[in-house]
Amino acid sequence: TCALPIYGAVITQPGSYYLTANLNNSGIVIQANGVTLDLNGFTISYVGIGNPPSTAIYLALANGNTDITIVNGHIVGNVTYNNGTFSGSGFINGIKANGQPVNIRVSGVSVSGCLGDGINLGTGTFGSGFGPTVVESSSVSTVGGYGIQAGRVLHSMAFQCGNNAITATIASDCTGFCTGSAYGLQAINANNCYGYSLGSYGVNASCAYNCYGQSS
């Protein structure tokens, strides 16, 4: 188990890592498999000094990382939303994965104020290309792109997102709010979910049980 430096880090070896303080104007790059990252309740933030990395936590392996767990913390940028426009500085993305990640779990993490995506663990073919990725008990707010995108999204919320608020193969006990022309919540199977969109479907699912969708 290793403590990460307060000026950011590149993780190149498997193992367990944790923060010991808030991390400002920097980020974490994971270039290994078999990594557990505990944010330990601390915040990765942009406070308006220098140029931050484009992504606060980046899973960087070209073919996709495997066996990664990220838990218990916060990512905060300075992006705000006003009358249909996202603007401000800081991170483009909160947590983003390269390639096709496998066996990735994000739990108990909040992301806010990013120009791009909040938590994005896959961009493969919808419904089949995400791999076993899970986001649970997490929240995203005020992001200009996707809110939460993963194979399974559980007990999570994405609010004030420019693109799909929640995109999943399976979504359960989730709430998604899209400010643009995309979906509040898009899934193959949705259970106990609520979706709202200013411009498209509130909920778009092949099978929806006990769900409610609303749009303008």
N, C-alpha and C positions, 0 to 999 in steps of 0.2 A: 504494500500500500504506500503510495507516494503523494506528498503534498505538492500541488502545483504552484509555481511562482506567481506573484500578484501582477506581473507584467505580461501574462499570457504564456501559451505553451504550444509546442508541437509534440504530440504523443506518438512515438514510433515503436513502442513495445507493448505487448499485452500486459494487463494488470489492472489494479484498482487505483484510482486517482481521486483526489478531493481538493476542493478549494479551502483555504484558510482565511480568506478575506474577500471583500468585493473586488471585482476585476473591472477596471475602468479603461475605456479607449483601446481595448485589445480584445483578443478572442482566443479560441482553442481550436486547433486543427488535429483531427484524429487520423493518423496514417498507419493504423494497425488494426488487427482483429482481436477479439477477446478482451475488450476494454470496458470497465465499469467506471463511469464518471459521476461522482457525487458532488453536486454544487453546494451541498452542506448548508442550504438555506441562504447562501449569498447571492449577489446580483452581478451579472455581467452587463455593463452599461456603457453608453456613450455620453460623456458629460461636456462635449463641445470643445475638446482640445485635440488638435491634430487630426489625422485621418484614420478612422477605425477600419478593420478588415471588413470585407463585404458581408461576411457571415459570422455571427457570434460563435457558433459551434458548427464546424464543417467536417462531415465525414467524407474524407478526401480520396479514398482509394478508387482508381479509375473504373474497376469492375464492380464496385460496391463493397462496403464494409460488411463483415459478418460478426455476430455475437457482440453487440454493443448495447450497453445500458446507460441511460442518462437520467438522473433523478434529482428532485428536491432543490429547486432554485428558480431564479428569475433572470430574464433577459429584457433589457429596457433600452429603447432608442428614443429619439426626440421627434418622431414623425407624428403629425396631428392630422385630423380629418375635418374639412370644412366645406360644406355645400358641394359635395361630389368630388373634391380634390384632396389627395394625400400629399402633404409637403413636410419638409423638415430634413434633418440630418441624422446621421448615425448608421446603424447596420442596415444593409439591404434585406438580409434574411436573419431570422432567429436561429433555427436549427435546419440544416439542409444536407441531404445526402447525395453524393455523386453515384453514377452507375445504377445498378440494381441491388440495393442493400438486402440482406437476409438476417433474420433473427435480431431485429433492432427493437428496443423498448425505450420509450420516453414516458416517464411517470412523475407527476407532481411538479411540473414545470410550467411557468407562466411566461408568455412572450407578449410584448407590447411595443408599439411605435416603430415599425419597420416599413420601408418602402416596398419591399418584395413580399416574400412568404414568411409566415409565422413558423410552423413546423411542417417540413416537407420531407417525407421519407421515401418518396418514390415518384417517378414520372413515367412509368411503363404503361402498357395498354390497360385502360380502365377495366377493372374486374378480374384481371388475370396476371398483370405484370408487376404488381406491387411486392410480391414476396411476403413472407410472414413478418410484417412490421406492425407494431402496436403503439398507439398513443393512448394513455389512460390518465384520468384525473388531472387533466391539464387544461390550460386556458390560453387563448390568444385574443388580443384586441388591437384594433387600429393598425391594420397592415394592408398595404396596397395591392397585394397579390392573393395567393391562396392562404386560407387560415390554417387548417390542419389537413394534411394529406397523408394517408397511411392505409395499410391493409385493413386493420381494425382500429376503430376510434371508439373509446369507451368512456362514459362518464366525463365528457369534456365539453367545452364551450368555445366557440369562435365568434367574436362580435366585431362588427364594423370592418368587414373585409371587402377588398375591391374585386376579388375573383371568388370562386366557390369558397364558402366559409368552411364547410367540412366535406371532404371527398374520401370515401372509404369503400372497401368491398363489404364490410360489415360495420354498421354504426349502431350503437346502443346507448340509450340514455344521454343523448347529446342535443345541443342547441347550436344552430348556426344562423348568422345574420349577415347577408351580403348587401353592400351598399350600391353595387354596380348592376350589370346586366347578366350576371351568372346566377348560380343556385345558392340558396341558403344551405341545403344539405343534399348531396348526391351520393347514393349508395346502391349496391345490388340488394342488400337486405338492411332495412332500417327498423329498429325496434325502440319504442318509447322515445321518439325524437321530435324535435320542433325545428322548423326551418322557415326563415323569412328572407325575402328578396325584394329589393326595390324595382328590379327590372325583369326577373325571370321567375321560374318556379320556386316556391318555398321549399318543397321536398320533391326530389326526382329519384324514384327508386323502383326497382323491379318488383320487390316485395316489401310492403310497408305494413307494420302492425302497431296499432296504438300510436300513430304519428299525426302531427298536425302541420300543415303547410299554409303559408300566407304570402301573397305578393301584391304589389301595387297594380 
